[in-house]
Amino acid sequence: MAYSSFEDLEVWRRASRLAVETYRVLADSRDYGLKDQMTRSAVSIASNIAEGAERGTTAEFIRFIRIAKGSAAELRTQCYIAKEIGAISHPGKINELIAELKEISSMLQGLIVALKNKIDRIPPL
């Protein structure tokens, strides 16, 4: 799992695209409270991946990946609510966002496992 910057991480790229798509899907929404919460959650996923990668320690990176994973779950929940109350004019797009969020969550979990394995392979001093 070698990378030189968070921009190299496929999960970060997908999370960034998801944030942009979330803004697009919500562009016509008049439910400003839910719209604000959903866009904040969407931006938080990619932002926490980037912040964790730049922190300098594997333990902190794992911590921020967990936060990103939580934001993905938060946004997924908000998508279900938005769909149920009809707050989105493109309900099919919500299903696409939910599917992508599930994939991103799975990728984040895989990254956590890979990072933990990296820690486990470091011999004690």
C-alpha positions in Angstrom: 0.0 0.0 0.0 2.7 2.4 -1.0 1.6 6.0 -1.8 3.3 9.3 -1.9 0.3 11.5 -1.3 -3.4 11.1 -0.4 -4.2 12.1 -4.0 -2.7 8.7 -5.0 -5.4 6.8 -3.0 -8.3 5.6 -5.1 -10.6 5.8 -2.1 -9.8 9.5 -1.7 -10.5 10.1 -5.4 -13.8 8.3 -5.2 -14.8 10.2 -2.1 -14.0 13.5 -3.7 -16.1 12.6 -6.8 -18.9 11.5 -4.4 -18.8 15.0 -2.7 -19.1 16.7 -6.1 -22.0 14.4 -7.1 -23.7 15.1 -3.8 -23.6 18.8 -4.5 -25.0 18.2 -7.9 -27.8 16.0 -6.7 -28.8 18.5 -4.1 -28.5 21.6 -6.3 -32.3 22.0 -6.6 -33.2 20.9 -3.0 -35.1 23.4 -1.0 -34.5 21.5 2.3 -31.6 23.7 3.2 -30.9 22.1 6.6 -30.7 18.6 5.2 -28.8 19.8 2.1 -26.2 21.5 4.3 -25.8 18.5 6.5 -25.5 16.1 3.6 -22.9 18.3 1.8 -20.9 18.6 5.0 -20.9 14.9 5.5 -19.9 14.3 1.9 -17.0 16.7 2.1 -15.9 15.3 5.4 -15.2 11.8 3.9 -12.5 12.9 1.5 -11.2 15.6 3.9 -10.6 13.2 6.7 -8.8 10.8 4.4 -6.5 13.6 3.3 -6.0 14.9 6.8 -5.2 11.5 8.2 -2.7 10.7 5.4 -0.9 14.0 6.1 -0.7 13.5 9.9 2.5 11.5 9.8 1.7 8.5 11.9 -0.1 5.3 10.9 -2.1 5.4 14.1 -3.5 8.8 13.4 -4.2 7.9 9.8 -6.3 5.0 11.0 -8.1 7.3 13.4 -9.0 9.7 10.6 -10.0 6.8 8.3 -12.4 5.7 11.0 -13.8 9.3 11.1 -14.2 9.2 7.3 -16.0 5.9 7.6 -18.4 7.4 10.2 -19.1 10.3 7.8 -19.9 7.9 5.0 -22.4 6.1 7.3 -23.8 9.5 8.3 -24.3 10.5 4.7 -25.8 7.2 3.8 -28.4 7.6 6.6 -29.1 11.1 5.3 -29.6 9.8 1.8 -32.2 7.3 3.1 -34.0 10.1 4.9 -33.9 12.5 1.9 -35.3 9.7 -0.3 -38.1 8.9 2.1 -39.2 12.4 2.6 -38.9 13.3 -1.1 -36.3 16.0 -0.5 -34.4 15.1 -3.7 -35.8 15.6 -7.2 -33.6 12.7 -8.5 -34.4 9.7 -6.3 -32.5 7.3 -8.7 -29.4 9.3 -8.0 -29.8 8.8 -4.3 -29.6 5.0 -4.9 -26.4 5.6 -6.8 -24.9 7.6 -4.0 -25.9 4.9 -1.5 -24.2 2.2 -3.6 -21.1 4.3 -3.9 -21.1 5.1 -0.2 -21.2 1.3 0.6 -18.2 0.8 -1.8 -16.3 3.6 -0.2 -17.0 2.3 3.3 -15.7 -1.1 2.3 -12.6 0.5 0.8 -12.0 2.4 4.0 -12.4 -0.7 6.1 -9.8 -2.4 3.8 -7.5 0.5 4.3 -7.8 0.3 8.1 -7.0 -3.4 7.9 -4.0 -2.8 5.7 -2.7 0.0 8.0 -3.1 -2.2 11.1 -1.2 -5.0 9.3 1.6 -2.5 8.6 1.7 -1.6 12.3 1.8 -5.3 13.3 4.8 -6.0 11.0 6.9 -3.3 12.7 9.2 -5.1 15.1 9.4 -3.7 18.7 12.5 -1.8 19.7 
